[in-house]
Structures are given as structure tokens and as C-alpha cells.
Amino acid sequence: MIEIERAHEDLNFTSERISEQTRTISLSIIAIVWVLLIGGEDKPILPSVPDARQLIVAGFLALLTLFLDYAQYAVGFINTKLLVDKAELENLNSISFKKEGFLYNCRSAFFWSKQLLVVVAGLTLIFTVAEVFSI
């Protein structure tokens, strides 16, 4: 058995790690798209040119993922700040999040949306590059 407080700590730790990985993957996708589109002397030599539109879609989805990451934390900050302000105003020693609240649900929706978008962005990039190697 695990205490609920320990479970919350683990949940916070793993969700932060997932968010870190989401940022890393998104930035990596943007960098790869940049190299494949702009290139220069570092541009890899491929059998054919990847579809620029598909690369732009992958890059856009990765950029949107980063925006959702920011939105998740911004909404979380606002939600917590409002709760803290209310607690201080009412001289409360403890507060709890209203799980049915709009801001709380937005935060969760942004978290899950960025997971979905980073996967779609990654798959878009993978399939775009894979098309180059198919005959």
C-alpha cells in the first residue's frame, strides 16, 4: 500500500518529467524540420527531398505543443493563485482544488492535448522522412 500523499508526490514528479520530455521532443522536431527545410552545409543528404508541407505541419504541431505546455502552466498558476488569494482573505490554513472547476479542467486538458500533439508531430516527421527512403 502507498499513502495518498506519496502517490500525489509521485504523480507530480512523473507529470513534470512527462512535460520535460514533451518539451525536449518538440524542440528536437522543430530542429530537425529546420535542418531539413533550411539546411545549409549541415543539411543531410537524402535520396529525395522530403515534402516541405508535411515538414511544416510537423514543425507547427511541435510549436503548438510548446504553446500548450506554456498554457498548462499559466492556467495552473492562475488557478493556484486564485485559491491562495481566497485562502489568505478568509484566513484559511488549507485549501483544495475544485476538480470540477474550469481552470482545473483546462490545465488537465492542456496536459493531455500536448501529449497527443507531440505524438502526432513525431509521427508526421517520421512518416515524412520515411517516404524519402521508400521506392
C-alpha positions as CSV (number, residue, x, y, z in Angstrom):
1,M,0.0,0.0,0.0
2,I,1.1,3.5,-0.7
3,E,-0.1,6.6,1.2
4,I,-2.1,9.1,-0.8
5,E,0.4,11.9,-0.1
6,R,3.2,9.7,-1.6
7,A,1.0,8.9,-4.6
8,H,0.4,12.7,-5.1
9,E,4.2,13.3,-4.9
10,D,4.8,10.5,-7.5
11,L,2.1,11.9,-9.8
12,N,3.6,15.4,-9.6
13,F,7.1,14.0,-10.3
14,T,6.1,11.9,-13.2
15,S,3.8,14.6,-14.8
16,E,6.7,17.1,-14.6
17,R,9.1,14.5,-16.2
18,I,6.5,13.9,-19.0
19,S,6.3,17.7,-19.6
20,E,10.1,17.9,-19.8
21,Q,10.2,15.1,-22.3
22,T,7.4,16.7,-24.3
23,R,9.4,19.9,-24.5
24,T,12.6,18.1,-25.5
25,I,10.8,16.1,-28.2
26,S,9.0,19.2,-29.5
27,L,12.2,21.2,-29.7
28,S,14.0,18.3,-31.4
29,I,11.3,18.0,-34.0
30,I,11.5,21.8,-34.7
31,A,15.3,21.5,-35.0
32,I,15.1,18.5,-37.5
33,V,12.4,20.3,-39.5
34,W,14.6,23.4,-39.6
35,V,17.6,21.5,-40.8
36,L,15.6,19.6,-43.5
37,L,13.8,22.8,-44.7
38,I,16.6,25.4,-44.5
39,G,19.6,23.1,-44.4
40,G,22.8,24.8,-45.4
41,E,26.0,22.9,-45.2
42,D,24.6,20.8,-42.3
43,K,21.7,19.5,-44.3
44,P,21.7,15.7,-44.6
45,I,22.0,14.1,-48.0
46,L,18.8,12.2,-48.7
47,P,17.7,10.1,-51.7
48,S,15.0,12.7,-52.4
49,V,13.6,15.9,-50.9
50,P,11.0,15.5,-48.1
51,D,7.6,17.1,-48.6
52,A,8.0,20.6,-47.3
53,R,4.3,20.9,-46.4
54,Q,4.5,17.8,-44.3
55,L,7.6,19.1,-42.6
56,I,5.9,22.4,-41.9
57,V,2.9,20.6,-40.4
58,A,5.2,18.6,-38.1
59,G,7.0,21.8,-37.0
60,F,3.8,23.6,-36.5
61,L,2.4,20.8,-34.3
62,A,5.6,20.8,-32.3
63,L,5.4,24.5,-31.8
64,L,1.7,24.2,-30.8
65,T,2.7,21.6,-28.3
66,L,5.1,24.1,-26.7
67,F,2.3,26.7,-26.6
68,L,0.0,24.1,-24.9
69,D,2.8,23.4,-22.4
70,Y,3.0,27.1,-21.5
71,A,-0.8,27.4,-21.3
72,Q,-1.0,24.4,-19.0
73,Y,1.4,26.1,-16.5
74,A,-0.1,29.6,-16.9
75,V,-3.6,28.3,-16.2
76,G,-2.2,26.2,-13.3
77,F,-0.6,29.3,-11.9
78,I,-3.7,31.4,-12.2
79,N,-5.8,28.6,-10.6
80,T,-3.5,28.2,-7.7
81,K,-3.0,32.0,-7.2
82,L,-6.8,32.5,-7.0
83,L,-7.0,29.7,-4.4
84,V,-4.2,31.1,-2.3
85,D,-5.6,34.6,-2.5
86,K,-9.0,33.3,-1.3
87,A,-7.4,31.3,1.5
88,E,-5.4,34.3,2.7
89,L,-8.5,36.6,2.5
90,E,-10.5,34.1,4.6
91,N,-7.6,33.2,6.9
92,L,-7.7,29.5,5.9
93,N,-4.7,27.2,6.6
94,S,-5.6,24.7,3.9
95,I,-7.2,24.8,0.6
96,S,-8.1,22.2,-2.1
97,F,-8.6,22.4,-5.8
98,K,-12.1,22.2,-7.2
99,K,-11.7,19.3,-9.6
100,E,-14.9,20.4,-11.4
101,G,-13.6,23.9,-11.9
102,F,-13.0,25.4,-15.3
103,L,-9.3,26.3,-14.8
104,Y,-8.5,23.0,-13.2
105,N,-10.0,21.2,-16.1
106,C,-8.3,23.4,-18.6
107,R,-5.0,22.6,-17.0
108,S,-5.7,18.9,-17.4
109,A,-6.9,19.3,-21.0
110,F,-3.8,21.2,-22.0
111,F,-1.6,18.4,-20.4
112,W,-3.3,15.6,-22.4
113,S,-3.6,17.7,-25.6
114,K,0.2,18.4,-25.6
115,Q,0.8,14.6,-25.3
116,L,-1.4,13.9,-28.2
117,L,0.1,16.7,-30.4
118,V,3.7,15.7,-29.7
119,V,2.9,12.2,-30.8
120,V,1.2,13.3,-33.9
121,A,4.1,15.8,-34.7
122,G,6.6,13.0,-34.2
123,L,4.7,10.5,-36.4
124,T,4.3,13.2,-39.1
125,L,8.0,13.8,-39.1
126,I,8.8,10.0,-39.1
127,F,6.4,9.3,-42.0
128,T,7.6,12.3,-44.0
129,V,11.3,11.2,-43.7
130,A,10.4,7.5,-44.3
131,E,8.7,8.5,-47.6
132,V,12.0,9.7,-48.8
133,F,13.5,6.2,-48.4
134,S,10.6,4.3,-49.9
135,I,10.9,3.4,-53.5
